[in-house]
Amino acid sequence: MHHTDFELKFANANEQQFHAALKQASQEYLQTKQDHVFASRYDLTAIAILFIFALLSYLPTLITTSTSIYILSYFVFVLLIMLLNVIGQHDACHNTLFKSSWKNRLFGRLVTLPLGLEPEFWRTRHVHYHHHYANIEHYDLDTEENGIFRQTPFQRWRPFMKYQHIYWPFVASLSLTWIALVFDWSDRTGKTRLKTQKVLQGKLGWTLFLGSKVCHLILMIGTPLLVAHSHGISLTTILITYLLSQMIASIFVIYLLLGTHWAETQFFTAPEDKQIKHGWYHHNFVTACDWLPTPHYLWRLTGGLNYHLTHHIFPHWHHRHYPALARILAQLAQQYDMPYRCIDYKQLVAAQIRFLKKMGQPPLK
C-alpha cells in the first residue's frame, strides 16, 4: 500500500501474544493438511464449470424468438456471473484465487465486465481502504456518506431517513449501477482518495478503463439490441431486463457484504494524531462478525463472506479455509479475551434492521 498523509496506525495494545498464537495455530493447521492458502483444484474446477455455464446461458439470448426464454437466459447469465464474483472475484482481489497475480487480475476483469464495474478501483477500495479502516469515518470507503441513507452515527441525518429501514433494499438494488456510474468515474477522474494509489495510470489505464466500459455496453445492451431485437424481442424488454438483472445482482451481493459491519458493531472517527488507541485485532473484532447460513453447507455459495470477521483477520487465505480458521479464531479469542461473535442469518438480518432504524432516528443534541 502506498503511504499517504491520511494513513492511520493502530496501537500494539498487548496483542502480540494473541497474534503469535493465531499465527502458530493457523500454520499448524496448514502443515497438518499439507496444504496452501490458495484455491484448490476443486475450487478452480468449480469456477471453470460455472464460467462455462454462464457463457452457455448467454447464448439463447442471441437466438431465441421467445421473450420468456430471453429474460430467463439473461437473468441466469447475470446471476451466474454475480456468483462467480462472490466465490471467485473476491478471492482474486486478495490474490488467493490463483498464485499468479496477473491471473487474478485477468479473472477479475472478465467476471466484472458483465456488471460494468472497474475491478482495479473496486479492489483498491476494498483491500486498501475497507480492510485497513473498517467502520472508520472518512477512511472506510464502503460506508461513505451518500445522503440517501445514514450508515454511521457520524453522518448527517435527514428527516426521510427515518424510513431507511424500509427503502434500504431498493437503494441496495442500485448499488452496482451506482458503483459503475459514480464511484468508478469519480475514481477515474481523480476526485477520490484513490488518486494517491495511482491506479490505472496514463493512456494504458484510460484505455483499459474505457475499453471495459464499452465492452460492457456492447455485451449487455448493444448485442441484444442488434441481435435479439431482430428476432422479435422488444426494445422495452431488452432495457428493462438489463436494469432488473443489475438490481437483483446488487441485492444479492450487498446483503452478503454490508450487514456484518452493521450487526451490533462499533464505529470510529480518526484521531487527529492518526494514532488509533486500540489494537488492530480488537478493531476487527468490534467492527465485524461471522454468521452461519441454514443449512450450513450454503456457506459455499457466499464465497466465505459469511465468515466475514475471519476473512478480515485472514484476508490472504482462500475462503475454503474459513470454517477451520473460524474455529481456531473462536477458541483463541476466548483464551485471550477477544470479543469474537458468530450469529445465524436471522440474527444478522434482525441486527441490520435494528441498526438502520437506529441510524434513521434524529441524533441526540
Secondary structure, 3 states (H helix, E strand, C coil): CCCCCCCCEEECCCCHHHHHHHHHHHHHHHHHHCCCCCCCHHHHHHHHHHHHHHHHHHCHHHHCCCHHHHHHHHHHHHHHHHHHHHHHHHHHHCCCCCCCHHHHHHHHHHHHHHHCCCHHHHHHHHHHHHCCCCCECCCCHHHCCCCCCCCCCCCCCCHHHHHHHHHHHHHHHCHHHHHHHHHHHHHHCCCCHHHHHCCCCHHHHHHHHHHHHHHHHHHHHHHHHHHHHHHCCCHHHHHHHHHHHHHHHHHHHHHHHCHHHCCCCCCECCCCCCEEEEEHHHHHHHHCCEEECCCHHHHHHHCCCCCHHHHHHCCCCCHHHHHHHHHHHHHHHHHCCCCCCEEEHHHHHHHHHHHHHHHCCCCCC
